[in-house]
Structure formats: structure tokens, C-alpha cells
């Protein structure tokens, strides 16, 4: 996948905000990987801040909606994984400052 397209996808994913923390999934470090095949099927491998996240379905729907705006993306599959487990270390500097984490 071209870097430009990957940047577009990551940019779109920055519009998906974790409802519990109020920060987008990219800055939280929840997005582990993005791939796309020739047919335009984007696969987003991501995790959630907690395993019992009641809003998992909402976040998945928002990811699909965000990527639907990108012309090259024909369909999106969201693959939720628990390995490696998410930790606060994966957050961007921006997210840490916003949440008051040193």
C-alpha cells in the first residue's frame, strides 16, 4: 500500500474517538496495522483499551464509516486483537498530555 493511502487511512482513523477516553484511536495507539488488498478491502488490526469494552461495536462501526469516505477503500474489515495487549505506553505524547499521564 502506498504511504499516501496509508496516511489517508490513518487520518480517517483519527476521527474515530474512544468514547470512554475522548481521544482518537490512533493517538491512543489502538491501531496496530492497516492493510489493503487489490480489491480495495481494508483490514484494520486494532485493539481496545479494555477487553470488556461495551462500546466495541460502536468503535468498529465508526472505523468502517471513517474509511468509507476514502475512495480507494471499497470495504473494511476490523480485526480486534488482544495481543499484544494495549498499555498506556502505546499512546502518543498528545494523548498522554490530554489525559494527564506522565
N, C-alpha and C positions, 0 to 999 in steps of 0.2 A: 504494500500500500504506500502511495506517495506520502511524503511528510506533510504536504499541504492539506491533503484529505484527512490525515490523522489529526492535524491541528484543528481542522473544521469540526471533526467529531468531538475532540476534547473540548473545544469551545462550546459546542452544543451541550455537552455533558455538564459544563459549568453552570448551566441554567437549572440543573436538577439539584434541588436543595433538600438535604436531610431534614425532615420536619422536626425531628427531636432537637437537633443542634443548631438548625438555622443556617447552616453553611453547606455549600455545594459539595457534591460527591467527589469532585476532582481534588479540591483543596483539602478535603478530609483524607485523601489518599485511599479512597474506597475502590477506585477503578484500577485494576491490576493490569488489564490488557485489552486492546481493541484490535480485532482482525476483520478483514473483509474479503470475501471470495469474488470470483469473476461475475457471479450472478447478482452481486450487489447486496448479499446477505452480510450484515454487520453482526459480529459476535462480540458482545461486551462481557468481559470476565471481571466481576466485581464482588465485593463483599459488603456486609452491613456492619454498623457499629455494634450491634448486639444480635445474638442468634435468635432471640425471641422477638425480634423487631416486628411489631404489629403492623407497621407501615410498609413492609417489604413489597406487597403487591402494588401499592401506590408508587413507590420508587421505581419499580420495574416499568409501570405504565408511563411514568414521566420520562424515563430513559428512552423508551420506544417513541414517545411523542416528540422528544427533542431531536432524535436522529431522523425522524420522518421529514423534518424540514430540509435535510441535506439531499440535493438531487441525486447524487450517486448512490445513496442508500435506499435500496428497494424494500428491505425488510430487516428487522432487528431481532436478534435473539439475546436474551440477557441470561448469563450463566452465573448464578450466585454460588460462590465457593466459601469455604470456611478455613481453607488452607492456602497460603499462610494466614494465621489469624490476624485480624486488624489490631493495631496498637496505636496509641497517640503519637508514636514516633513517625508514623507514615504521613501525618498531617503536614501541610505546608506551613511556612513561617506565618503566613497570613491567617490561617485557621487557628494556629496556636495563640497568636496575639488576640484574635477575635474572641476566643474562648478563655483568655486569661491564663493560658498554660505556659509555664516557663520551660 
